[in-house]
Amino acid sequence: MTENTAPDRPNIIWIMADDLSWGDLGCLGQERIATPNMDRIAAEGMVFEQCYSGSTVCAPSRSSLMQGLHQGHATVRNNFAPGGYRHCLQPEDTTVAEVLSEAGYRCGLFGKWALAVHDQTGLPNDKGFDEFCGYLNQRRAHNYYPEYLWRNTERIEFPQHRGHNHKAPNQFDADGGIIINGVEDPAGARYSFDVYADEAEGFLREPHEQPFFLYLAYTIPHQALEVPELGGYTDLDWPSIEHKIYAAMITRMDAAIGRVLDLLDELGCADDTLVFFTSDNGYSYAGWGEDLTFEEFFDHRGPWKGEKGNLHQGGLRVPTVARWPGRIDPGTSSDLKWAFWDLMPTAAEVAGTDLPCRTDGVSIAPTLLGRPERQQAREHLYWEYRDEQSVRLDDWYAFRPHPEQPVELYLALDDPQEETDLAGDEPEVVARAEEIMREEHEPNIYFPAPGQGVEEWQAVLKDAGIELPENIDV
């Protein structure tokens, strides 16, 4: 192995799909969906076998990623609170982009933010990003032909999309081209993914002397299932059109990733750029498909119990690969246990800057650089979501569905389906997990704590003089 050392101030790209499944990448066993560029990152870099998302749903996962904090400490802990209120990052919150911006990085975000809407604090341009294009509210990101996107603080209007219903199916012509429902002139429509992907490529092409941090928060393949063309899947004898759309969406995303990799080569900065690719949460297409479900047809779920919306391992395990030519040895894999909140200290270390804020993360730079013996050890990873709490502790995975119910304890690797609860055999491990669940939770008045009923939570809000809007959805 070469004597790898980190160069001064490398570029950093974090590419994150939305609801991508563990086995959707060819390098992780997918045989039906073409992902040559994601596979290229893996072949030229490292595959992480035990990477976990920040949370089991969209917004809190992104909050943990940006803040370097697990869900017991992060500002945003659910997509919305009871009643529909969507909390946002606060002025005192520090993001990865702010850390890197202070270190002299140019920062761009393209895709889905999900951590503030237009009249709140915590907008991308307030949190370290020089350029932003995409969605603020994640619910708007369910529509790939929206009436508007955001470019920084201004709306990009798409009046040609008015009348489109993303909850209704679209038709496709004989050549696999989409016939968008409700849109009079489909030729004038703009697929939102293409809009912000083009803007991201423009960001890369802009002349600059400083290093950059590029956060590509892709919305593919999150529902709705919409794609401009089915491409090579058009004439395949597959169970349903939905299966073809899903695959075509992922392949379209893969092509955009390929253009980013090609741009790095063209600009001569590939060797100076650390690229991550991952997904934002665990499996999310349970039960989709009639004749054959997505799980059966694509065989992409992964071996773990659970899916998006719960804290079994299946709700948190995410496919993750990284490439850094000349630094990460190609074709390698790592069994390092890490999570999204480790990005902040990792980015700070490779950028050669100090962290101005607390973090729950540790830098994984030693592992990236082929120095696992120098990797800081960590005792545990912690998550909470609604009433559930979970802890990855050494070889154990502890799960508690409610604070009034007992902790369940499973071998994380040997029992991925959580079939044998060993809590009764390991009282010391259970006691430590309970201690972590108790100590790692800090109250966040905007979300009920695990086990706290809605009425109790509302009473706390009332005592604090806080009245939340019923809904924020713009």
C-alpha positions as CSV (number, residue, x, y, z in Angstrom):
1,M,0.0,0.0,0.0
2,T,1.3,3.5,-0.8
3,E,2.2,6.0,1.9
4,N,-0.9,8.1,1.5
5,T,-1.0,11.6,2.9
6,A,-3.7,14.3,2.4
7,P,-3.0,17.1,0.0
8,D,-3.6,20.7,0.9
9,R,-7.2,21.7,0.7
10,P,-8.7,19.1,-1.7
11,N,-12.1,19.7,-3.3
12,I,-14.9,17.8,-1.7
13,I,-18.1,16.5,-3.5
14,W,-20.9,14.8,-1.5
15,I,-23.4,13.2,-3.8
16,M,-26.6,12.0,-2.1
17,A,-29.4,10.2,-3.8
18,D,-32.9,10.3,-2.3
19,D,-34.5,6.9,-1.4
20,L,-32.0,4.9,-3.4
21,S,-31.9,1.3,-2.2
22,W,-28.9,-0.6,-1.0
23,G,-28.7,-2.9,-4.0
24,D,-29.5,-0.5,-6.7
25,L,-25.8,-0.1,-7.7
26,G,-24.1,-2.6,-10.0
27,C,-21.1,-2.8,-7.7
28,L,-23.4,-3.9,-4.9
29,G,-25.0,-6.7,-7.0
30,Q,-27.6,-4.9,-9.1
31,E,-28.1,-6.7,-12.5
32,R,-31.0,-4.9,-14.1
33,I,-30.2,-1.2,-13.6
34,A,-27.3,0.3,-15.4
35,T,-25.1,2.3,-13.0
36,P,-21.6,2.5,-14.7
37,N,-20.5,5.7,-13.2
38,M,-21.5,4.9,-9.6
39,D,-19.7,1.6,-10.2
40,R,-16.7,3.5,-11.5
41,I,-16.5,5.5,-8.2
42,A,-16.4,2.1,-6.3
43,A,-13.9,0.5,-8.7
44,E,-11.6,3.5,-8.5
45,G,-12.1,4.0,-4.8
46,M,-13.6,2.4,-1.7
47,V,-16.9,0.7,-0.8
48,F,-18.1,1.2,2.8
49,E,-19.9,-1.9,4.1
50,Q,-21.2,-0.3,7.3
51,C,-22.2,3.3,6.6
52,Y,-25.4,4.6,8.3
53,S,-27.5,7.6,7.3
54,G,-28.2,10.5,9.7
55,S,-31.9,9.4,10.1
56,T,-34.5,7.2,8.6
57,V,-36.3,10.0,6.8
58,C,-35.3,13.0,4.7
59,A,-35.0,16.2,6.6
60,P,-33.5,14.9,9.9
61,S,-30.9,12.9,7.9
62,R,-29.8,16.1,6.2
63,S,-29.7,18.0,9.5
64,S,-27.3,15.4,10.9
65,L,-25.3,15.5,7.8
66,M,-25.0,19.3,7.7
67,Q,-24.5,19.9,11.4
68,G,-22.2,17.0,12.3
69,L,-24.7,16.0,15.0
70,H,-26.7,12.8,15.6
71,Q,-30.4,13.0,16.1
72,G,-30.3,13.4,19.9
73,H,-28.6,16.8,19.3
74,A,-29.5,18.0,15.8
75,T,-31.9,20.8,15.2
76,V,-34.3,19.1,12.8
77,R,-35.5,15.7,14.0
78,N,-38.4,14.8,11.7
79,N,-39.8,16.0,8.4
80,F,-42.4,17.9,10.3
81,A,-43.8,18.1,13.8
82,P,-47.4,17.2,14.8
83,G,-49.6,19.7,13.0
84,G,-47.4,20.0,10.0
85,Y,-44.8,22.6,11.2
86,R,-41.5,22.2,9.5
87,H,-38.6,23.3,11.8
88,C,-35.5,24.8,10.3
89,L,-31.8,25.4,11.0
90,Q,-31.2,28.3,13.4
91,P,-28.7,31.2,13.1
92,E,-26.6,29.6,15.8
93,D,-26.3,26.3,14.0
94,T,-23.1,25.6,12.1
95,T,-23.0,23.6,8.9
96,V,-20.3,21.8,7.0
97,A,-20.5,24.5,4.3
98,E,-19.9,27.2,6.9
99,V,-16.9,25.4,8.2
100,L,-15.4,25.0,4.7
101,S,-16.4,28.5,3.7
102,E,-14.5,29.9,6.6
103,A,-11.5,27.8,5.4
104,G,-11.7,29.5,2.0
105,Y,-13.9,27.0,0.1
106,R,-16.4,28.0,-2.5
107,C,-19.6,26.1,-1.7
108,G,-22.5,25.0,-3.9
109,L,-25.7,23.1,-3.2
110,F,-27.8,21.7,-6.0
111,G,-30.9,19.6,-5.4
112,K,-32.9,19.3,-2.2
113,W,-32.2,21.4,1.0
114,A,-35.2,20.4,3.3
115,L,-33.9,22.4,6.2
116,A,-35.8,25.7,5.8
117,V,-38.5,27.3,3.6
118,H,-38.3,30.7,2.0
119,D,-39.5,32.8,5.0
120,Q,-37.4,31.0,7.7
121,T,-33.9,31.1,9.0
122,G,-31.5,28.5,7.7
123,L,-31.7,29.1,4.0
124,P,-28.7,27.7,2.1
125,N,-27.2,31.1,1.3
126,D,-27.4,31.8,5.1
127,K,-25.6,28.6,6.0
128,G,-22.4,28.8,4.0
129,F,-23.5,28.1,0.4
130,D,-22.4,30.6,-2.3
131,E,-24.7,29.0,-4.9
132,F,-28.0,27.1,-4.5
133,C,-30.5,25.7,-7.0
134,G,-33.3,23.3,-6.3
135,Y,-36.0,22.7,-3.7
136,L,-36.3,24.2,-0.3
137,N,-39.2,22.2,1.0
138,Q,-38.9,18.4,0.5
139,R,-42.6,18.0,-0.2
140,R,-42.2,20.1,-3.3
141,A,-39.4,17.8,-4.3
142,H,-41.9,15.0,-4.9
143,N,-42.8,16.7,-8.2
144,Y,-40.3,16.5,-11.0
145,Y,-42.2,19.1,-13.1
146,P,-42.8,21.7,-10.5
147,E,-44.2,25.2,-11.0
148,Y,-40.9,26.7,-9.6
149,L,-37.5,25.9,-8.2
150,W,-35.2,28.2,-6.2
151,R,-32.0,29.8,-7.4
152,N,-30.5,31.2,-4.3
153,T,-33.4,33.3,-2.9
154,E,-35.2,33.9,-6.2
155,R,-37.8,31.6,-7.7
156,I,-37.2,30.1,-11.1
157,E,-40.7,29.9,-12.6
158,F,-42.0,27.1,-14.9
159,P,-45.5,28.3,-15.9
160,Q,-45.5,25.6,-18.6
161,H,-45.9,23.0,-15.8
162,R,-49.1,24.4,-14.4
163,G,-51.8,21.7,-14.5
164,H,-49.4,18.8,-13.9
165,N,-50.4,16.4,-11.2
166,H,-47.4,14.4,-9.9
167,K,-49.7,12.1,-8.0
168,A,-51.3,10.9,-11.3
169,P,-49.6,8.6,-13.7
170,N,-48.0,9.8,-16.9
171,Q,-48.1,8.0,-20.3
172,F,-45.1,7.2,-22.5
173,D,-45.0,7.1,-26.3
174,A,-43.7,4.2,-28.4
175,D,-40.2,5.6,-28.2
176,G,-40.3,5.7,-24.4
177,G,-40.8,9.5,-24.2
178,I,-43.0,10.9,-21.4
179,I,-46.4,12.4,-22.1
180,I,-46.7,14.6,-19.1
181,N,-50.2,14.8,-17.7
182,G,-51.8,18.2,-17.5
183,V,-49.0,19.9,-19.6
184,E,-50.1,21.3,-22.9
185,D,-46.6,21.6,-24.4
186,P,-44.5,18.7,-23.2
187,A,-41.6,19.8,-25.4
188,G,-41.3,23.0,-23.3
189,A,-41.2,21.1,-20.0
190,R,-38.1,21.0,-17.8
191,Y,-37.3,18.0,-15.7
192,S,-36.3,19.5,-12.4
193,F,-33.3,17.1,-12.0
194,D,-31.9,18.2,-15.3
195,V,-32.3,21.9,-14.3
196,Y,-30.2,21.7,-11.1
197,A,-27.8,19.2,-12.6
198,D,-27.0,21.7,-15.3
199,E,-26.6,24.4,-12.7
200,A,-24.2,22.2,-10.8
201,E,-22.1,21.6,-13.9
202,G,-22.0,25.4,-14.4
203,F,-20.8,25.8,-10.9
204,L,-17.9,23.5,-11.6
205,R,-17.0,25.3,-14.9
206,E,-16.9,28.7,-13.3
207,P,-13.3,30.0,-13.1
208,H,-12.0,29.8,-9.5
209,E,-8.7,29.6,-7.7
210,Q,-10.1,28.4,-4.4
211,P,-11.1,24.8,-3.6
212,F,-14.8,23.9,-3.7
213,F,-17.3,21.9,-1.7
214,L,-20.1,20.6,-3.9
215,Y,-23.2,19.1,-2.3
216,L,-25.3,17.3,-4.9
217,A,-28.5,16.5,-3.0
218,Y,-30.2,14.6,-5.8
219,T,-34.0,13.9,-5.6
220,I,-33.8,10.7,-7.6
221,P,-35.3,8.1,-7.2
222,H,-37.8,9.4,-4.6
223,Q,-41.4,9.3,-5.7
224,A,-43.1,10.5,-7.8
225,L,-41.9,8.0,-10.4
226,E,-41.3,10.4,-13.3
227,V,-38.6,10.5,-16.0
228,P,-38.4,12.2,-19.4
229,E,-37.6,9.0,-21.2
230,L,-37.3,5.3,-20.5
231,G,-34.2,5.0,-22.7
232,G,-32.8,1.5,-22.9
233,Y,-35.6,0.1,-20.7
234,T,-38.3,1.1,-23.2
235,D,-38.8,-2.2,-24.9
236,L,-37.9,-4.6,-22.1
237,D,-40.4,-7.2,-21.0
238,W,-40.6,-6.0,-17.4
239,P,-43.5,-6.4,-15.0
240,S,-44.8,-2.8,-15.2
241,I,-44.0,0.6,-16.5
242,E,-43.2,1.6,-12.9
243,H,-40.3,-0.8,-12.8
244,K,-38.9,0.8,-16.0
245,I,-39.4,4.4,-14.7
246,Y,-37.6,3.5,-11.5
247,A,-34.6,2.1,-13.4
248,A,-34.5,4.9,-15.9
249,M,-34.5,7.5,-13.1
250,I,-31.5,5.9,-11.5
251,T,-29.6,5.5,-14.8
252,R,-30.3,9.2,-15.6
253,M,-28.8,10.2,-12.3
254,D,-25.9,7.9,-13.0
255,A,-25.3,9.7,-16.3
256,A,-25.2,13.1,-14.5
257,I,-22.7,11.7,-12.1
258,G,-20.7,10.6,-15.1
259,R,-20.7,14.1,-16.4
260,V,-19.4,15.4,-13.1
261,L,-16.6,12.9,-13.1
262,D,-15.7,13.8,-16.7
263,L,-15.7,17.5,-15.8
264,L,-13.2,16.8,-13.1
265,D,-11.0,15.2,-15.7
266,E,-11.5,18.0,-18.1
267,L,-10.7,20.6,-15.6
268,G,-7.6,18.7,-14.4
269,C,-8.7,18.5,-10.8
270,A,-9.9,14.8,-10.4
271,D,-6.8,13.9,-8.4
272,D,-7.5,16.8,-6.0
273,T,-11.1,15.9,-5.4
274,L,-12.6,13.6,-2.8
275,V,-16.0,12.3,-4.1
276,F,-18.6,10.5,-1.9
277,F,-21.8,8.9,-3.1
278,T,-24.5,7.7,-0.8
279,S,-28.3,7.8,-0.2
280,D,-30.2,9.7,2.4
281,N,-32.0,6.9,4.3
282,G,-32.8,3.2,4.2
283,Y,-35.2,1.2,2.0
284,S,-38.3,3.0,0.9
285,Y,-40.1,1.0,-1.8
286,A,-41.6,-1.8,0.3
287,G,-44.6,-3.4,-1.4
288,W,-44.3,-1.5,-4.7
289,G,-45.3,-3.5,-7.8
290,E,-48.2,-5.8,-8.4
291,D,-47.0,-8.9,-10.4
292,L,-43.5,-8.6,-9.0
293,T,-42.6,-6.1,-6.2
294,F,-39.6,-3.9,-6.6
295,E,-37.9,-6.0,-3.9
296,E,-38.5,-9.3,-5.9
297,F,-37.6,-7.9,-9.3
298,F,-34.6,-5.7,-8.5
299,D,-33.5,-7.7,-5.4
300,H,-32.2,-4.5,-4.0
301,R,-33.5,-4.2,-0.5
302,G,-30.5,-5.4,1.4
303,P,-30.4,-8.0,4.1
304,W,-31.6,-5.9,7.1
305,K,-34.9,-5.8,8.8
306,G,-36.8,-2.5,8.5
307,E,-37.1,0.3,6.0
308,K,-37.5,4.1,5.8
309,G,-39.5,5.4,8.7
310,N,-38.2,3.1,11.5
311,L,-34.9,2.6,13.3
312,H,-34.2,-1.0,12.5
313,Q,-31.0,-1.3,10.6
314,G,-32.8,-1.4,7.3
315,G,-34.0,2.1,7.9
316,L,-30.5,3.4,8.2
317,R,-28.0,1.3,6.2
318,V,-27.1,3.2,3.0
319,P,-24.9,2.3,0.0
320,T,-21.8,4.4,0.2
321,V,-18.7,4.7,-2.0
322,A,-15.8,7.2,-2.2
323,R,-13.1,8.0,-4.7
324,W,-9.9,10.1,-4.3
325,P,-7.4,9.2,-7.0
326,G,-3.9,8.7,-5.6
327,R,-5.2,8.8,-2.0
328,I,-7.8,6.1,-1.7
329,D,-6.5,2.8,-3.0
330,P,-8.8,1.6,-5.9
331,G,-10.9,-1.4,-5.5
332,T,-10.8,-1.4,-1.7
333,S,-13.5,-1.8,0.9
334,S,-13.9,-0.8,4.6
335,D,-16.0,-2.2,7.4
336,L,-15.6,1.0,9.4
337,K,-18.8,1.8,11.3
338,W,-19.6,5.5,10.6
339,A,-22.6,7.8,10.0
340,F,-23.4,11.1,8.2
341,W,-22.4,13.2,11.1
342,D,-18.8,12.1,10.5
343,L,-18.7,14.2,7.3
344,M,-18.1,17.5,9.2
345,P,-14.9,16.5,11.0
346,T,-13.7,14.5,8.0
347,A,-14.1,17.6,5.7
348,A,-12.4,19.8,8.3
349,E,-9.4,17.5,8.6
350,V,-8.8,17.1,4.9
351,A,-9.3,20.9,4.4
352,G,-6.8,21.5,7.2
353,T,-9.1,23.6,9.3
354,D,-10.3,23.5,12.9
355,L,-13.9,22.9,13.9
356,P,-15.6,25.9,15.5
357,C,-18.5,23.9,16.9
358,R,-19.2,20.7,18.7
359,T,-19.7,17.5,16.7
360,D,-20.8,14.0,17.4
361,G,-18.6,12.8,14.5
362,V,-15.1,11.6,14.1
363,S,-12.9,12.1,11.0
364,I,-12.7,9.1,8.8
365,A,-9.8,10.6,6.9
366,P,-7.3,7.9,8.2
367,T,-9.5,5.2,6.7
368,L,-9.8,7.0,3.4
369,L,-6.1,7.4,3.3
370,G,-5.4,3.7,4.0
371,R,-4.3,4.3,7.6
372,P,-6.9,2.3,9.5
373,E,-4.5,1.9,12.4
374,R,-4.8,5.7,12.9
375,Q,-8.6,5.7,12.8
376,Q,-10.1,7.1,16.0
377,A,-12.2,4.5,17.7
378,R,-15.7,5.2,18.6
379,E,-17.8,3.4,21.1
380,H,-21.3,3.9,19.6
381,L,-23.6,5.5,17.1
382,Y,-27.0,6.8,18.2
383,W,-30.4,7.6,16.6
384,E,-33.8,8.6,17.6
385,Y,-37.0,9.0,15.6
386,R,-40.4,9.6,17.0
387,D,-40.7,7.1,19.9
388,E,-37.9,4.8,18.7
389,Q,-34.2,4.8,19.7
390,S,-31.4,2.7,18.5
391,V,-27.7,2.3,19.2
392,R,-24.9,0.6,17.3
393,L,-22.5,-0.5,20.0
394,D,-19.5,-2.6,19.0
395,D,-20.9,-5.7,17.3
396,W,-24.4,-5.1,18.8
397,Y,-27.5,-3.3,17.5
398,A,-29.8,-2.2,20.2
399,F,-33.4,-1.1,19.3
400,R,-36.1,0.2,21.6
401,P,-39.6,0.9,20.0
402,H,-40.7,3.0,23.0
403,P,-39.0,4.2,26.2
404,E,-41.6,2.2,28.2
405,Q,-40.7,-1.0,26.3
406,P,-37.6,-3.1,26.8
407,V,-34.4,-2.8,24.7
408,E,-34.0,-5.4,22.1
409,L,-30.5,-6.6,21.4
410,Y,-29.2,-8.2,18.2
411,L,-25.9,-9.0,16.6
412,A,-25.6,-6.3,14.0
413,L,-23.8,-8.4,11.3
414,D,-24.7,-12.0,12.1
415,D,-28.5,-11.3,12.7
416,P,-29.5,-8.6,10.1
417,Q,-33.1,-9.7,10.3
418,E,-33.1,-9.3,14.1
419,E,-34.6,-12.7,14.7
420,T,-32.8,-13.6,17.9
421,D,-33.1,-11.1,20.8
422,L,-30.1,-11.6,23.0
423,A,-31.1,-8.9,25.6
424,G,-31.7,-11.5,28.3
425,D,-28.2,-13.0,27.8
426,E,-26.3,-9.6,27.8
427,P,-27.6,-7.5,30.7
428,E,-24.4,-5.3,30.7
429,V,-24.7,-4.5,27.0
430,V,-28.4,-3.7,27.5
431,A,-27.6,-1.4,30.5
432,R,-25.0,0.4,28.4
433,A,-27.4,0.9,25.5
434,E,-30.1,2.2,27.9
435,E,-27.5,4.6,29.4
436,I,-26.6,5.9,25.9
437,M,-30.3,6.3,24.9
438,R,-30.8,8.4,28.1
439,E,-27.7,10.5,27.9
440,E,-27.5,11.2,24.1
441,H,-31.0,12.7,23.9
442,E,-31.2,16.5,24.4
443,P,-34.6,18.1,24.5
444,N,-35.7,19.9,21.3
445,I,-38.9,21.8,22.0
446,Y,-40.0,21.7,18.3
447,F,-40.4,17.9,18.3
448,P,-41.8,15.5,20.8
449,A,-39.2,13.5,22.6
450,P,-39.3,9.6,22.4
451,G,-42.2,8.5,24.5
452,Q,-43.6,12.1,24.9
453,G,-47.3,12.2,23.8
454,V,-48.5,15.0,21.5
455,E,-50.7,16.5,24.2
456,E,-47.8,16.6,26.7
457,W,-45.6,18.1,24.0
458,Q,-48.2,20.8,23.2
459,A,-48.4,21.7,26.8
460,V,-44.7,22.3,26.9
461,L,-45.0,24.6,23.9
462,K,-47.8,26.5,25.5
463,D,-45.8,27.0,28.7
464,A,-42.9,28.3,26.6
465,G,-45.3,30.7,24.8
466,I,-44.6,29.1,21.4
467,E,-47.4,28.8,18.9
468,L,-46.5,26.9,15.8
469,P,-48.2,27.3,12.4
470,E,-50.4,24.4,11.4
471,N,-48.4,23.9,8.3
472,I,-45.6,25.4,6.2
473,D,-45.7,24.1,2.7
474,V,-44.3,26.5,0.1
